[in-house]
């Protein structure tokens, strides 16, 4: 095996990996920006998009660790250039520590390349959003209340919110979203912060259902909370 060929391989590999990771990072930055823009336009998908960002961040962190280890290993291997003996690695020849390390480093480089390609395919997939919705749906507990009943009850809670004078918007102007109204309630301390956080959870469940989550039934507790908070919101009219 030609020693110069190995030196060229392991001097070129870190440059190629660094360039690839840099391009992926630039692409991810663009995707994150697009996600944030989507949230600003429609916060009903905020939790789903946040989950996508968390997945991207976790995968990017693993990619950085893997690529960093590969690049450092490449440079370490190049530092062993002074080794001249025991260079042959075969079943009949002398065992070569250098070629053993070289084989391990080569596997690391290939693994980094494969992981990078897998990450690109995952993030660029048109099914990324729907797969995230499906994953989040599977985390929800199954209950005995039909989704239709829950959505009807939630609509009543949303109507109660919109009847409050602080959320009055002239006809023709953009109506505030449920999340925006809940944030305002929390800011003005019109309701207990824990109750508002509960309503955020109820809204997340509604949004998950509306975006195609495979949820057939919800917990009775969630349904009862929607009913309770609808009455609590209606009682705020006298305080405003």
C-alpha positions as CSV (number, residue, x, y, z in Angstrom):
1,X,0.0,0.0,0.0
2,X,1.3,3.4,-1.0
3,X,2.1,5.6,2.1
4,X,1.7,8.8,0.1
5,X,-1.8,7.7,-0.9
6,X,-2.8,7.3,2.7
7,X,-1.3,10.7,3.7
8,X,-3.2,12.3,0.9
9,X,-6.5,10.6,1.9
10,X,-6.3,11.6,5.5
11,X,-5.2,15.2,4.7
12,X,-8.0,15.7,2.3
13,X,-10.7,14.0,4.4
14,X,-10.9,16.6,7.2
15,X,-11.1,19.4,4.6
16,X,-14.0,17.7,2.9
17,X,-15.8,16.9,6.1
18,X,-15.4,20.4,7.4
19,X,-16.8,21.8,4.1
20,X,-19.7,19.4,4.2
21,X,-20.6,20.2,7.8
22,X,-20.3,23.9,7.0
23,X,-22.7,23.6,4.1
24,X,-25.1,21.6,6.3
25,X,-24.9,24.2,9.0
26,X,-25.8,27.0,6.5
27,X,-28.7,25.0,5.3
28,X,-29.9,24.3,8.8
29,X,-29.7,28.1,9.6
30,X,-31.9,28.8,6.6
31,X,-34.4,26.1,7.7
32,X,-34.5,27.4,11.3
33,X,-35.2,30.9,9.9
34,X,-38.0,29.6,7.8
35,X,-39.5,27.8,10.8
36,X,-39.4,31.0,12.9
37,X,-41.1,32.9,10.1
38,X,-43.8,30.3,9.9
39,X,-44.4,30.5,13.7
40,X,-44.7,34.3,13.4
41,X,-47.4,33.9,10.8
42,X,-49.3,31.1,12.4
43,X,-48.5,30.1,16.0
44,X,-51.0,27.1,15.9
45,X,-48.0,25.0,14.7
46,X,-45.6,26.5,17.2
47,X,-45.2,23.4,19.3
48,X,-44.8,21.1,16.3
49,X,-42.2,23.4,14.8
50,X,-40.4,23.7,18.1
51,X,-40.2,19.9,18.3
52,X,-38.7,19.9,14.8
53,X,-36.1,22.5,15.9
54,X,-35.2,20.4,18.9
55,X,-34.7,17.3,16.7
56,X,-32.6,19.3,14.3
57,X,-30.5,20.7,17.1
58,X,-29.9,17.2,18.7
59,X,-28.9,15.7,15.3
60,X,-26.6,18.7,14.6
61,X,-25.0,18.3,17.9
62,X,-24.3,14.6,17.2
63,X,-23.0,15.5,13.8
64,X,-20.6,18.1,15.2
65,X,-19.3,15.6,17.8
66,X,-18.8,12.9,15.2
67,X,-17.2,15.1,12.6
68,X,-15.0,16.7,15.2
69,X,-13.8,13.3,16.3
70,X,-13.2,12.3,12.7
71,X,-11.2,15.4,11.9
72,X,-9.1,15.2,15.0
73,X,-8.4,11.5,14.3
74,X,-7.3,12.4,10.7
75,X,-4.8,14.9,12.0
76,X,-3.6,12.4,14.7
77,X,-3.0,9.9,12.0
78,X,-1.0,12.4,9.9
79,X,1.1,13.0,13.0
80,X,2.2,9.4,12.8
81,X,4.1,10.0,9.6
82,X,7.4,9.4,11.3
83,X,6.6,5.7,11.8
84,X,8.4,3.8,9.1
85,X,8.4,0.2,10.2
86,X,5.6,-2.3,10.5
87,X,3.7,-0.7,7.7
88,X,2.3,-3.9,6.1
89,X,-1.0,-5.2,7.5
90,X,-1.9,-8.7,6.2
91,X,-2.5,-12.2,7.6
92,X,0.9,-13.3,6.4
93,X,2.9,-10.1,7.1
94,X,3.8,-8.2,10.2
95,X,1.0,-6.6,12.2
96,X,0.9,-2.8,11.6
97,X,-0.5,-0.6,14.4
98,X,-0.5,2.3,11.9
99,X,-2.8,0.6,9.5
100,X,-5.0,-0.6,12.3
101,X,-5.5,3.0,13.4
102,X,-5.9,4.1,9.8
103,X,-8.7,1.5,9.3
104,X,-10.5,2.8,12.4
105,X,-10.2,6.4,11.3
106,X,-11.4,5.5,7.8
107,X,-14.5,3.9,9.3
108,X,-15.1,7.1,11.4
109,X,-14.9,9.2,8.3
110,X,-17.3,7.0,6.4
111,X,-19.7,7.0,9.3
112,X,-19.6,10.8,9.5
113,X,-20.4,11.0,5.8
114,X,-23.3,8.5,6.0
115,X,-24.7,10.3,9.1
116,X,-24.5,13.6,7.2
117,X,-26.4,12.3,4.2
118,X,-29.0,10.8,6.5
119,X,-29.5,14.1,8.3
120,X,-29.8,16.0,5.0
121,X,-32.5,13.5,3.8
122,X,-34.4,13.7,7.1
123,X,-34.5,17.5,7.3
124,X,-35.2,17.9,3.6
125,X,-38.0,15.3,3.6
126,X,-41.5,16.7,2.8
127,X,-42.8,14.2,5.5
128,X,-40.7,15.8,8.3
129,X,-43.6,17.9,9.6
130,X,-46.1,15.0,9.4
131,X,-43.8,12.6,11.1
132,X,-43.2,15.1,13.9
133,X,-47.0,15.4,14.3
134,X,-47.3,11.6,14.4
135,X,-44.6,11.4,17.0
136,X,-46.1,14.0,19.3
137,X,-49.6,12.4,18.9
138,X,-48.2,9.1,20.2
139,X,-47.1,10.9,23.4
140,X,-50.7,11.9,24.2
141,X,-52.6,9.7,26.5
142,X,-55.7,7.9,25.2
143,X,-58.9,8.8,26.9
144,X,-62.7,8.2,26.6
145,X,-63.8,11.6,25.1
146,X,-64.1,11.8,21.4
147,X,-62.0,14.3,19.6
148,X,-65.1,16.0,18.1
149,X,-66.5,16.7,21.6
150,X,-63.2,18.1,22.7
151,X,-63.0,20.4,19.7
152,X,-66.5,21.7,20.2
153,X,-65.8,22.5,23.9
154,X,-62.5,24.2,22.9
155,X,-64.3,26.4,20.4
156,X,-66.6,27.5,23.2
157,X,-63.6,28.4,25.3
158,X,-62.1,30.4,22.4
159,X,-65.4,32.2,21.9
160,X,-65.4,33.2,25.6
161,X,-61.9,34.6,25.2
162,X,-62.9,36.7,22.2
163,X,-65.8,38.2,24.1
164,X,-63.5,39.8,26.6
165,X,-63.2,43.6,26.0
166,X,-59.4,43.5,26.0
167,X,-59.4,41.3,22.9
168,X,-61.8,43.4,20.9
169,X,-60.6,44.0,17.4
170,X,-62.4,46.1,14.8
171,X,-64.0,44.2,11.9
172,X,-61.6,43.5,9.1
173,X,-58.4,43.5,11.2
174,X,-56.4,40.5,12.2
175,X,-57.8,38.6,15.1
176,X,-55.4,37.5,17.9
177,X,-54.6,33.8,18.1
178,X,-55.5,31.8,21.2
179,X,-51.9,31.7,22.3
180,X,-51.7,35.5,22.0
181,X,-54.8,36.0,24.1
182,X,-53.5,33.6,26.8
183,X,-50.2,35.4,26.9
184,X,-52.1,38.6,27.5
185,X,-54.2,37.1,30.3
186,X,-51.0,35.9,31.9
187,X,-49.3,39.3,31.5
188,X,-52.2,41.2,33.0
189,X,-52.5,38.6,35.8
190,X,-56.3,38.2,35.2
191,X,-56.0,34.5,35.9
192,X,-53.8,32.3,37.9
193,X,-50.5,31.6,36.0
194,X,-51.0,27.8,36.5
195,X,-54.4,27.9,35.0
196,X,-53.1,29.8,32.0
197,X,-50.4,27.3,31.6
198,X,-53.0,24.6,31.6
199,X,-54.9,26.4,28.9
200,X,-51.7,26.5,26.8
201,X,-51.6,22.7,27.2
202,X,-55.2,22.4,26.0
203,X,-54.4,24.6,23.1
204,X,-51.4,22.5,22.1
205,X,-53.6,19.4,22.1
206,X,-56.1,21.3,19.9
207,X,-53.4,22.4,17.5
208,X,-52.0,18.9,17.3
209,X,-55.4,17.5,16.3
210,X,-56.0,20.3,13.8
211,X,-52.6,19.6,12.1
212,X,-53.5,15.9,11.5
213,X,-52.5,14.2,14.7
214,X,-53.7,10.7,14.9
215,X,-55.7,11.2,18.1
216,X,-59.1,9.5,18.3
217,X,-59.9,10.2,22.0
218,X,-58.7,12.6,24.6
219,X,-58.5,12.3,28.4
220,X,-61.6,13.2,30.4
221,X,-59.5,15.4,32.5
222,X,-58.5,17.6,29.5
223,X,-62.2,17.9,28.4
224,X,-63.3,18.8,31.9
225,X,-60.6,21.5,32.1
226,X,-61.8,23.1,28.9
227,X,-65.3,23.3,30.3
228,X,-64.0,24.7,33.6
229,X,-61.9,27.4,32.0
230,X,-64.7,28.4,29.7
231,X,-66.8,29.3,32.8
232,X,-63.8,31.0,34.5
233,X,-63.2,33.2,31.4
234,X,-66.8,34.1,31.2
235,X,-66.7,35.3,34.8
236,X,-63.9,37.8,33.9
237,X,-66.4,40.0,32.0
238,X,-67.5,41.5,35.2
239,X,-63.9,42.4,36.2
240,X,-63.0,44.2,32.9
